Amino acid sequence: MKVKQIAQAGMFTALVAVVTKIAQVPTPLTQGYINLGDIFVIFGGFYTGRGCGFFIGGVGSALADILSGYPFYYVTFLVKGLEGYAAGLPPFAYKPDLPKAANGLRLLYGALIAAAIMVCGYFLLHITVFNSVKAFSSLGPNVVQGAAGVAGALLVFNKTVNKKIY
């Protein structure tokens, strides 16, 4: 791993932790919260690849959970790590030589799969630890958070890479 990659992973990890901690909307029924950290978990996976994406999502989100007093930070580490990993998989990577529409679809598919992993991961946590009522009530907030993560990551990628993605 190069020094530049380590620095990028560290900066994205801190960004995920800060954005997750600052922008929280509590969901009392599920004892969790909706946040905007998924934008940078998915974007970090796009930008740095699957290995760093796992680290960025897992460590950044778990750190925010620890600082927020959320007791399931170890589940967050795995779920958000897998979310970042999925976003960084090679089939979804940005390729400058492809048409803009093809790149947009690649990134969209990667982001949707990453968000689905997050929603399913937290659903499994809630059904295992709590009950089916809490599990099903967690679906709505997590889908909203995932959708915001997908839209935000695509928007940030479009602006920072300076390529129009349709």
C-alpha positions as CSV (number, residue, x, y, z in Angstrom):
1,M,0.0,0.0,0.0
2,K,1.4,3.4,-1.0
3,V,1.6,6.4,1.3
4,K,-1.0,8.2,-0.7
5,Q,-3.5,5.4,-0.3
6,I,-2.9,5.3,3.4
7,A,-3.4,9.0,3.7
8,Q,-6.6,8.8,1.6
9,A,-8.0,6.0,3.6
10,G,-7.2,7.9,6.9
11,M,-8.9,11.1,5.6
12,F,-12.0,9.2,4.3
13,T,-12.2,7.3,7.6
14,A,-12.2,10.5,9.6
15,L,-14.7,12.1,7.2
16,V,-17.1,9.2,7.7
17,A,-16.8,9.4,11.5
18,V,-17.3,13.1,11.6
19,V,-20.2,13.2,9.2
20,T,-21.9,10.3,10.8
21,K,-21.5,11.8,14.3
22,I,-22.6,15.3,13.3
23,A,-25.6,14.5,11.1
24,Q,-27.6,12.1,13.3
25,V,-31.4,11.7,13.5
26,P,-32.4,9.3,16.3
27,T,-34.8,6.4,15.6
28,P,-36.0,5.5,19.1
29,L,-37.9,2.4,18.2
30,T,-34.7,0.7,16.8
31,Q,-32.3,2.4,19.3
32,G,-30.2,3.7,16.4
33,Y,-30.0,6.7,14.2
34,I,-30.2,7.8,10.6
35,N,-27.0,9.6,9.3
36,L,-25.3,10.9,6.2
37,G,-22.1,8.9,6.7
38,D,-23.1,6.4,4.0
39,I,-22.4,9.0,1.4
40,F,-18.7,8.9,2.2
41,V,-18.7,5.1,2.9
42,I,-19.9,4.5,-0.7
43,F,-17.8,7.3,-2.2
44,G,-14.7,6.1,-0.3
45,G,-15.3,2.6,-1.8
46,F,-15.6,4.1,-5.3
47,Y,-12.6,6.3,-4.9
48,T,-10.1,4.0,-3.1
49,G,-11.3,0.4,-4.0
50,R,-12.6,-2.5,-2.0
51,G,-9.8,-3.0,0.6
52,C,-9.7,0.6,1.7
53,G,-13.4,0.8,1.2
54,F,-13.9,-1.8,3.9
55,F,-11.5,0.0,6.3
56,I,-13.2,3.4,5.6
57,G,-16.7,2.1,6.1
58,G,-16.0,-0.2,9.0
59,V,-13.6,1.9,11.1
60,G,-15.1,5.3,10.4
61,S,-18.7,4.2,11.1
62,A,-17.7,2.1,14.2
63,L,-15.8,5.1,15.6
64,A,-18.8,7.3,15.2
65,D,-21.0,4.7,17.0
66,I,-18.5,4.4,19.9
67,L,-18.4,8.2,20.2
68,S,-22.2,8.3,20.1
69,G,-22.6,5.5,22.7
70,Y,-24.2,3.1,20.3
71,P,-23.7,-0.4,21.7
72,F,-23.6,-2.3,18.4
73,Y,-20.4,-0.7,17.0
74,Y,-18.9,-4.1,16.3
75,V,-21.9,-5.0,14.0
76,T,-21.5,-1.5,12.4
77,F,-17.9,-2.3,11.7
78,L,-18.8,-5.4,9.7
79,V,-21.9,-4.1,8.0
80,K,-20.5,-0.7,7.0
81,G,-17.2,-2.4,6.1
82,L,-19.0,-4.7,3.7
83,E,-20.8,-1.7,2.3
84,G,-17.6,0.1,1.5
85,Y,-16.1,-3.1,0.2
86,A,-19.0,-3.7,-2.2
87,A,-18.9,-0.1,-3.5
88,G,-15.2,-0.6,-4.3
89,L,-15.5,-3.9,-6.2
90,P,-13.8,-3.8,-9.7
91,P,-17.1,-4.4,-11.7
92,F,-18.4,-1.1,-10.3
93,A,-15.2,0.9,-10.6
94,Y,-15.1,4.1,-12.7
95,K,-13.2,3.6,-16.0
96,P,-12.4,6.8,-17.8
97,D,-12.3,5.1,-21.2
98,L,-15.9,4.0,-21.0
99,P,-18.9,6.1,-22.1
100,K,-20.3,8.4,-19.4
101,A,-23.6,6.5,-19.3
102,A,-21.9,3.2,-18.8
103,N,-19.8,4.6,-16.0
104,G,-22.9,6.1,-14.4
105,L,-24.6,2.7,-14.5
106,R,-21.6,0.9,-13.0
107,L,-21.4,3.3,-10.1
108,L,-25.2,3.2,-9.6
109,Y,-25.2,-0.6,-9.4
110,G,-22.3,-0.6,-7.0
111,A,-23.9,2.0,-4.8
112,L,-27.3,0.2,-4.8
113,I,-25.6,-3.1,-3.9
114,A,-23.6,-1.4,-1.1
115,A,-26.8,0.2,0.3
116,A,-28.7,-3.1,0.1
117,I,-25.9,-4.7,2.1
118,M,-26.3,-2.0,4.8
119,V,-30.1,-2.4,5.0
120,C,-29.9,-6.2,5.1
121,G,-27.1,-6.2,7.6
122,Y,-29.0,-4.0,10.1
123,F,-32.2,-6.0,9.5
124,L,-30.4,-9.2,10.5
125,L,-29.0,-7.4,13.6
126,H,-32.5,-6.3,14.7
127,I,-34.2,-9.6,14.0
128,T,-31.4,-11.5,15.9
129,V,-31.0,-9.1,18.9
130,F,-34.5,-7.7,19.2
131,N,-37.6,-9.0,17.5
132,S,-39.3,-8.9,14.1
133,V,-41.3,-5.8,14.9
134,K,-38.1,-3.8,15.5
135,A,-36.5,-5.4,12.5
136,F,-39.3,-4.5,10.1
137,S,-39.5,-1.0,11.6
138,S,-35.8,-0.5,10.9
139,L,-36.3,-1.1,7.2
140,G,-37.8,2.3,6.5
141,P,-35.1,4.5,8.1
142,N,-32.3,2.3,6.7
143,V,-33.7,2.4,3.2
144,V,-33.9,6.2,3.5
145,Q,-30.3,6.3,4.8
146,G,-29.2,4.0,2.0
147,A,-31.0,6.0,-0.7
148,A,-29.4,9.2,0.6
149,G,-26.0,7.4,0.6
150,V,-26.4,6.3,-3.0
151,A,-27.6,9.7,-4.3
152,G,-25.0,11.6,-2.3
153,A,-22.1,9.4,-3.3
154,L,-23.0,9.7,-7.0
155,L,-23.3,13.5,-6.6
156,V,-20.0,13.8,-4.8
157,F,-18.2,11.5,-7.2
158,N,-19.6,13.5,-10.1
159,K,-18.4,16.8,-8.6
160,T,-15.0,15.6,-7.5
161,V,-14.0,13.5,-10.4
162,N,-15.2,16.4,-12.7
163,K,-17.0,14.0,-15.0
164,K,-20.7,14.2,-15.9
165,I,-22.4,11.0,-14.8
166,Y,-25.9,10.4,-16.2
